[in-house]
Amino acid sequence: MPRMSNVNIAIIGAGMAGLKAASTLHRIGMNVTVFEKSRGLGGRLASRRTDFGHFNHGAQYVTARDPGFNAFLQEATEFNAAQNWSPNLHRGTSAPAQSGAALSPIARHVGNLAEEPWYQGAPQMNKLIRPLVDTFPIQKQHRIVGIEPSGPRSFILHDDLDGTYGPFDGVIVTAPAPQTADLLRPLAPRYAPIDEVVMAPCWAVMAAFESPLPTGFDAMLYPSPEISWAARSSQNDDMFHRRTPDPWVLHASPEWSRQHLEEDKDRVIEKLLAALRDVSGVKLPELHSVQAHRWRYARTELPLGKSHLNGMNGRVIAAGDWCLGARVEAAWRSGRTAAHAMVEALIG
């Protein structure tokens, strides 16, 4: 068995799955290097900084059904990286049967009576990963475009600027399924099942209103065919002392996002704000600012059906929420099991 301090592992992607895998391997003594194509960490646990606060424009909240992930959320809460969230919720009639956390029948109208607690990152969603970030190096703004075998048991990584990194004894890829498939397809037929995973896009609009939106609720779940989610991006539940500008995040439904995937951002903003006006039944206040972001791979609709997929003598592993389903918890579980599978491959 190799000494853990002599083992070098590359992790591609610094979202929940990648950082959970990296943290698990680092804590048992392996040398871990994380490569992330973006400037920040967290993947779809994303927040956009503005001059008056943050917009959580990716995942809006997380829940825990797995005991291990529940323990992680408790650790994150003690770390001041997570907090309970109980918005005054309106659930619309457009909600599909499986649209997120289980809700009691009363919660179909107003009041968040979810059957499981909701958590957000504190003070914003991308802080949820703070307990997983350790002293291992994280190479930001490094887009890995190729994995090259270097002998039977090591690998060289190539980025889009002709940089090379390695050799590594193993690689865990946690990018969205289509991007993971592009990286791994040239290595072995073993990775072909990734092509069957279906991920839906999502247009997100971040609108700050000059005065508080005069609604009796702070969040809407599937209020219309256009909008799957609309929520005030703030923890203040006192409707008489809401801060201004009043920040709201709108997520377009998967169907609407597919239909308008290549549309101009200004047109997307215009149409989704009109849909918000219609479903809220109020006149929208003047806009302080508004932005749009397109998540090309936002939500898993058809998962792989297993926690990870390995090949190349078990030393190149695919992982991510898309392996198990459309939940942050699924990403955490996939990253954990991918790390354990890497240890088994190296020991074997």
DRENSE-663748 format. One record per residue (C-alpha): residue in three letters; x, y, z. Coordinates in steps of 0.25 Angstrom, whole numbers, padded with zeros to 4 digits, always signed. Layout:
// residues N
ALAXYZ/...
// end
This chain:
// residues 348
MET+0000+0000+0000/PRO+0006+0014-0004/ARG+0009+0024+0007/MET-0003+0034+0007/SER+0007+0045+0007/ASN+0013+0041-0006/VAL-0001+0040-0013/ASN-0005+0052-0022/ILE-0019+0053-0026/ALA-0026+0064-0035/ILE-0040+0068-0033/ILE-0047+0076-0045/GLY-0058+0085-0040/ALA-0059+0093-0027/GLY-0074+0091-0024/MET-0080+0083-0013/ALA-0076+0069-0019/GLY-0061+0073-0022/LEU-0059+0080-0009/LYS-0065+0068-0001/ALA-0056+0058-0009/ALA-0044+0067-0007/SER-0046+0069+0008/THR-0048+0054+0010/LEU-0035+0051+0003/HIS-0027+0062+0010/ARG-0031+0058+0024/ILE-0026+0044+0022/GLY-0012+0050+0017/MET-0013+0050+0002/ASN-0007+0062-0006/VAL-0019+0068-0013/THR-0020+0079-0023/VAL-0033+0085-0028/PHE-0035+0091-0041/GLU-0047+0101-0043/LYS-0050+0108-0056/SER-0057+0120-0049/ARG-0052+0131-0040/GLY-0060+0126-0028/LEU-0063+0113-0021/GLY-0076+0106-0018/GLY-0081+0103-0033/ARG-0096+0105-0033/LEU-0096+0109-0018/ALA-0094+0123-0024/SER-0095+0137-0019/ARG-0094+0150-0027/ARG-0087+0162-0020/THR-0094+0176-0022/ASP-0092+0189-0016/PHE-0103+0187-0006/GLY-0102+0172-0003/HIS-0102+0158-0009/PHE-0111+0150-0018/ASN-0112+0135-0016/HIS-0115+0133-0031/GLY-0111+0118-0031/ALA-0117+0108-0021/GLN-0126+0114-0012/TYR-0126+0105+0000/VAL-0122+0091+0004/THR-0129+0080+0012/ALA-0123+0067+0018/ARG-0129+0053+0018/ASP-0115+0046+0019/PRO-0110+0045+0033/GLY-0096+0049+0029/PHE-0100+0061+0021/ASN-0109+0065+0033/ALA-0097+0064+0042/PHE-0089+0073+0032/LEU-0100+0084+0032/GLN-0100+0084+0047/GLU-0085+0085+0047/ALA-0086+0097+0036/THR-0097+0103+0046/GLU-0087+0103+0057/PHE-0076+0108+0048/ASN-0086+0120+0045/ALA-0086+0115+0030/ALA-0101+0111+0030/GLN-0114+0116+0036/ASN-0128+0111+0036/TRP-0137+0118+0026/SER-0152+0118+0028/PRO-0158+0128+0017/ASN-0173+0131+0016/LEU-0175+0122+0004/HIS-0186+0122-0006/ARG-0186+0109-0014/GLY-0193+0111-0028/THR-0201+0101-0036/SER-0191+0099-0046/ALA-0182+0091-0037/PRO-0178+0077-0041/ALA-0180+0066-0032/GLN-0165+0065-0029/SER-0160+0080-0028/GLY-0152+0080-0016/ALA-0154+0079-0001/ALA-0166+0071+0003/LEU-0177+0081+0007/SER-0189+0078+0016/PRO-0203+0081+0008/ILE-0205+0094+0016/ALA-0191+0099+0010/ARG-0197+0099-0004/HIS-0202+0113-0001/VAL-0195+0122+0009/GLY-0185+0118+0021/ASN-0173+0110+0020/LEU-0178+0097+0027/ALA-0167+0088+0020/GLU-0166+0074+0026/GLU-0151+0076+0027/PRO-0143+0088+0031/TRP-0137+0097+0020/TYR-0123+0103+0021/GLN-0116+0114+0014/GLY-0101+0117+0014/ALA-0098+0129+0024/PRO-0097+0140+0021/GLN-0099+0135+0006/MET-0100+0122-0001/ASN-0086+0120-0005/LYS-0081+0120+0009/LEU-0087+0107+0011/ILE-0075+0100+0006/ARG-0066+0107+0017/PRO-0064+0095+0026/LEU-0059+0087+0014/VAL-0048+0097+0010/ASP-0035+0093+0016/THR-0020+0095+0013/PHE-0020+0088+0000/PRO-0017+0096-0012/ILE-0028+0101-0021/GLN-0025+0106-0035/LYS-0036+0116-0039/GLN-0038+0120-0053/HIS-0032+0107-0058/ARG-0041+0100-0069/ILE-0036+0086-0070/VAL-0039+0081-0084/GLY-0031+0068-0085/ILE-0027+0056-0076/GLU-0015+0049-0082/PRO-0010+0035-0077/SER+0004+0035-0073/GLY+0007+0020-0071/PRO-0003+0011-0066/ARG-0005+0018-0052/SER-0003+0033-0054/PHE-0009+0044-0062/ILE-0005+0058-0067/LEU-0016+0069-0068/HIS-0016+0080-0079/ASP-0023+0093-0078/ASP-0029+0102-0088/LEU-0016+0111-0088/ASP-0006+0100-0091/GLY-0003+0098-0077/THR+0001+0084-0072/TYR+0000+0078-0058/GLY+0004+0065-0051/PRO+0006+0054-0051/PHE-0005+0050-0042/ASP-0008+0036-0037/GLY-0023+0038-0038/VAL-0033+0048-0043/ILE-0048+0051-0039/VAL-0056+0059-0048/THR-0068+0067-0043/ALA-0072+0076-0054/PRO-0086+0076-0059/ALA-0089+0063-0067/PRO-0087+0068-0081/GLN-0074+0074-0078/THR-0070+0062-0070/ALA-0074+0053-0082/ASP-0065+0062-0091/LEU-0053+0060-0082/LEU-0055+0045-0080/ARG-0061+0039-0093/PRO-0047+0039-0100/LEU-0041+0030-0088/ALA-0050+0018-0088/PRO-0064+0013-0093/ARG-0066+0011-0078/TYR-0071+0026-0077/ALA-0082+0025-0088/PRO-0093+0024-0078/ILE-0091+0039-0074/ASP-0096+0043-0088/GLU-0110+0038-0083/VAL-0111+0048-0072/VAL-0120+0059-0074/MET-0118+0073-0068/ALA-0127+0085-0070/PRO-0123+0099-0072/CYS-0128+0111-0064/TRP-0129+0126-0066/ALA-0127+0134-0053/VAL-0131+0148-0052/MET-0126+0157-0040/ALA-0135+0169-0038/ALA-0133+0180-0028/PHE-0145+0188-0026/GLU-0145+0203-0020/SER-0155+0199-0010/PRO-0160+0186-0004/LEU-0169+0177-0013/PRO-0182+0178-0006/THR-0185+0163-0005/GLY-0190+0155+0007/PHE-0179+0145+0004/ASP-0164+0144+0002/ALA-0163+0132-0007/MET-0172+0126-0018/LEU-0170+0111-0023/TYR-0174+0109-0037/PRO-0184+0120-0037/SER-0186+0120-0053/PRO-0181+0112-0065/GLU-0170+0123-0067/ILE-0164+0123-0053/SER-0160+0111-0044/TRP-0155+0120-0032/ALA-0156+0134-0028/ALA-0150+0139-0014/ARG-0146+0151-0007/SER-0131+0149-0005/SER-0131+0154+0009/GLN-0132+0147+0023/ASN-0140+0159+0029/ASP-0154+0153+0032/ASP-0160+0166+0037/MET-0168+0172+0025/PHE-0169+0186+0032/HIS-0154+0187+0033/ARG-0149+0181+0020/ARG-0136+0187+0014/THR-0136+0194+0001/PRO-0133+0192-0010/ASP-0141+0180-0009/PRO-0133+0168-0015/TRP-0141+0157-0022/VAL-0136+0145-0030/LEU-0145+0138-0041/HIS-0142+0125-0047/ALA-0149+0121-0060/SER-0155+0107-0061/PRO-0146+0097-0068/GLU-0156+0097-0080/TRP-0156+0112-0081/SER-0141+0112-0080/ARG-0139+0102-0091/GLN-0149+0110-0100/HIS-0141+0123-0098/LEU-0127+0117-0096/GLU-0120+0126-0106/GLU-0129+0138-0104/ASP-0123+0152-0101/LYS-0122+0155-0086/ASP-0130+0168-0087/ARG-0142+0160-0093/VAL-0141+0149-0083/ILE-0141+0160-0072/GLU-0153+0167-0078/LYS-0161+0154-0080/LEU-0158+0148-0066/LEU-0161+0162-0059/ALA-0174+0162-0066/ALA-0177+0148-0061/LEU-0174+0152-0047/ARG-0183+0164-0048/ASP-0194+0155-0053/VAL-0193+0144-0042/SER-0190+0153-0031/GLY-0203+0162-0034/VAL-0195+0175-0030/LYS-0189+0186-0038/LEU-0174+0184-0038/PRO-0166+0196-0031/GLU-0156+0203-0039/LEU-0143+0196-0042/HIS-0130+0199-0035/SER-0122+0189-0043/VAL-0125+0176-0051/GLN-0116+0165-0056/ALA-0118+0152-0063/HIS-0109+0139-0062/ARG-0111+0126-0070/TRP-0108+0113-0064/ARG-0106+0104-0076/TYR-0106+0092-0066/ALA-0114+0095-0054/ARG-0123+0083-0050/THR-0122+0068-0052/GLU-0134+0062-0058/LEU-0129+0048-0061/PRO-0118+0044-0052/LEU-0107+0034-0054/GLY-0114+0025-0044/LYS-0101+0022-0036/SER-0092+0030-0027/HIS-0080+0031-0036/LEU-0074+0024-0048/ASN-0060+0019-0049/GLY-0050+0014-0059/MET-0035+0014-0063/ASN-0033+0004-0052/GLY-0042+0011-0043/ARG-0033+0024-0043/VAL-0041+0033-0051/ILE-0055+0035-0045/ALA-0067+0043-0049/ALA-0075+0049-0038/GLY-0086+0060-0036/ASP-0100+0063-0032/TRP-0104+0058-0046/CYS-0100+0044-0041/LEU-0111+0043-0031/GLY-0121+0054-0033/ALA-0124+0069-0033/ARG-0120+0072-0018/VAL-0108+0078-0012/GLU-0108+0066-0003/ALA-0106+0057-0015/ALA-0093+0065-0018/TRP-0088+0063-0004/ARG-0091+0048-0004/SER-0085+0046-0018/GLY-0072+0053-0014/ARG-0071+0045-0001/THR-0073+0032-0008/ALA-0064+0036-0020/ALA-0053+0039-0009/HIS-0055+0025-0003/ALA-0054+0018-0016/MET-0041+0025-0019/VAL-0035+0020-0006/GLU-0040+0006-0010/ALA-0034+0007-0024/LEU-0020+0012-0018/ILE-0020+0001-0007/GLY-0024-0010-0017/
// end
